[in-house]
Amino acid sequence: MERPIVVGVDGSPSSRDALRWAIAEARLRGCPLKAVTAWHVPWAGYEGVPLPDDLPSEMERAAREVVAEAVARLGADAEGVDIRAVVVEGDSARVLIDEAREACLLVVGSRGLGGFRELLLGSVSQQCAHHAGCPVVIVRHHGEEAGKSEVTAGG
């Protein structure tokens, strides 16, 4: 079986650009595409504050909707490409790196937070670029009105 392209999808404009780019690349290579979304239960904020029992299932359902909507928005652009949605509980970067173990390419969007926030939190795209076992393409979004994106390859 052909090794897939893995693309991170979180519903953001940069991840939609990454998905669009990954679909075009999968079509060129004739390989399948795994559209991956990670989710996790947020910290409650205060000790002893119970989380609703159905929160994990609701978060997983919402993650599945994010992937389905992102693919549906592309309409005919996604036709002819074998796309499999993968929804996994966990840290976004770790999930993408794990899912890309057998991939020919990992594609991620970049929100471009920059500055102190990115230094403090680290970015998913940076973590993937440094730790993925396959080549990584980072698609940077440059605004809805411009309809432009920039691609950076690494790995």
C-alpha positions as CSV (number, residue, x, y, z in Angstrom):
1,M,0.0,0.0,0.0
2,E,1.2,3.5,-0.8
3,R,2.4,5.5,2.1
4,P,-0.1,8.3,2.9
5,I,0.3,12.0,3.3
6,V,-0.8,13.1,6.8
7,V,-2.3,16.6,7.3
8,G,-3.3,18.3,10.5
9,V,-6.8,19.7,10.5
10,D,-8.2,21.9,13.3
11,G,-10.7,24.1,11.4
12,S,-8.4,27.2,11.3
13,P,-7.8,29.1,8.1
14,S,-4.2,27.8,8.0
15,S,-5.2,24.2,8.5
16,R,-7.8,24.6,5.6
17,D,-4.9,25.9,3.4
18,A,-2.8,22.9,4.6
19,L,-5.6,20.5,3.7
20,R,-6.1,22.0,0.3
21,W,-2.3,21.8,-0.4
22,A,-2.1,18.2,0.9
23,I,-5.1,17.1,-1.3
24,A,-3.4,18.6,-4.4
25,E,-0.1,16.8,-3.4
26,A,-1.9,13.5,-2.8
27,R,-3.5,13.8,-6.2
28,L,-0.1,14.4,-7.8
29,R,1.5,11.4,-6.0
30,G,-1.5,9.1,-6.3
31,C,-1.4,8.3,-2.6
32,P,-4.0,8.4,0.2
33,L,-4.5,11.2,2.6
34,K,-5.0,11.0,6.4
35,A,-6.8,14.2,7.7
36,V,-5.9,14.1,11.4
37,T,-7.5,16.1,14.3
38,A,-6.4,15.8,17.9
39,W,-8.6,16.7,20.8
40,H,-8.2,16.7,24.6
41,V,-10.4,17.4,27.6
42,P,-9.4,20.9,29.0
43,W,-8.3,21.4,32.5
44,A,-11.2,22.2,34.8
45,G,-9.5,25.3,36.2
46,Y,-10.1,24.6,39.9
47,E,-9.5,21.5,42.0
48,G,-12.7,19.7,42.8
49,V,-14.7,21.2,39.9
50,P,-16.3,18.2,38.2
51,L,-16.3,18.0,34.4
52,P,-19.5,16.9,32.7
53,D,-19.5,13.1,32.2
54,D,-20.2,13.5,28.5
55,L,-17.5,16.1,27.9
56,P,-15.0,13.6,26.3
57,S,-17.6,12.2,23.9
58,E,-18.8,15.7,23.0
59,M,-15.2,16.9,22.3
60,E,-14.5,13.8,20.1
61,R,-17.8,14.4,18.2
62,A,-16.9,18.1,17.7
63,A,-13.4,17.1,16.5
64,R,-15.0,14.7,13.9
65,E,-17.3,17.5,12.8
66,V,-14.2,19.8,12.2
67,V,-12.6,17.2,9.9
68,A,-15.8,16.5,8.0
69,E,-16.6,20.2,7.6
70,A,-13.1,21.0,6.4
71,V,-13.2,18.3,3.7
72,A,-16.8,19.2,2.7
73,R,-15.8,22.8,2.2
74,L,-13.4,21.8,-0.5
75,G,-16.2,20.1,-2.5
76,A,-15.0,19.0,-5.9
77,D,-11.4,19.9,-5.1
78,A,-11.3,16.8,-2.8
79,E,-12.8,14.4,-5.4
80,G,-10.6,11.6,-6.6
81,V,-8.4,11.6,-3.4
82,D,-8.8,8.7,-0.9
83,I,-9.2,10.8,2.3
84,R,-9.5,9.1,5.7
85,A,-10.4,11.1,8.8
86,V,-8.5,10.2,11.9
87,V,-9.6,11.7,15.3
88,V,-7.3,11.0,18.3
89,E,-7.3,12.1,21.9
90,G,-4.0,13.8,22.8
91,D,-1.6,16.6,22.3
92,S,-1.8,17.9,18.7
93,A,1.9,17.8,17.9
94,R,2.4,14.3,19.5
95,V,-0.7,12.9,17.7
96,L,0.5,14.3,14.3
97,I,4.0,13.0,14.8
98,D,2.7,9.5,15.8
99,E,0.2,9.4,12.9
100,A,3.0,10.4,10.4
101,R,5.3,7.5,11.4
102,E,4.5,5.6,8.2
103,A,3.7,8.6,6.1
104,C,5.6,9.9,3.1
105,L,4.9,13.5,4.2
106,L,3.4,15.5,7.0
107,V,1.6,18.7,6.2
108,V,0.6,21.3,8.9
109,G,-0.7,24.8,8.9
110,S,0.9,27.6,10.9
111,R,-1.0,30.2,12.7
112,G,2.1,32.3,13.0
113,L,1.6,33.4,16.6
114,G,5.2,34.5,16.9
115,G,6.7,36.4,19.8
116,F,6.4,35.4,23.5
117,R,3.3,33.3,23.1
118,E,5.0,30.9,20.7
119,L,8.2,30.9,22.8
120,L,6.2,30.0,25.9
121,L,3.9,27.4,24.3
122,G,5.9,26.1,21.4
123,S,4.1,25.7,18.1
124,V,2.7,22.5,16.7
125,S,4.3,23.2,13.4
126,Q,7.7,23.7,15.0
127,Q,7.4,20.5,17.1
128,C,6.4,18.6,14.0
129,A,9.3,20.0,11.9
130,H,11.8,19.0,14.6
131,H,10.5,15.6,15.6
132,A,8.6,14.0,12.7
133,G,10.2,11.0,11.0
134,C,9.2,12.2,7.5
135,P,9.5,15.4,5.5
136,V,7.3,18.2,6.9
137,V,5.5,20.9,4.9
138,I,4.4,24.0,6.8
139,V,1.7,26.0,5.1
140,R,1.4,29.6,6.3
141,H,-1.9,31.4,5.9
142,H,-1.8,35.0,4.7
143,G,-5.4,36.1,5.2
144,E,-8.8,35.2,3.8
145,E,-9.1,38.2,1.6
146,A,-5.8,37.6,-0.1
147,G,-6.5,33.9,-0.5
148,K,-2.7,33.3,-0.4
149,S,-0.6,30.9,1.5
150,E,3.1,30.2,1.7
151,V,4.7,26.8,1.8
152,T,7.9,25.9,3.8
153,A,9.4,22.5,3.5
154,G,11.7,20.8,6.0
155,G,12.7,17.5,7.3
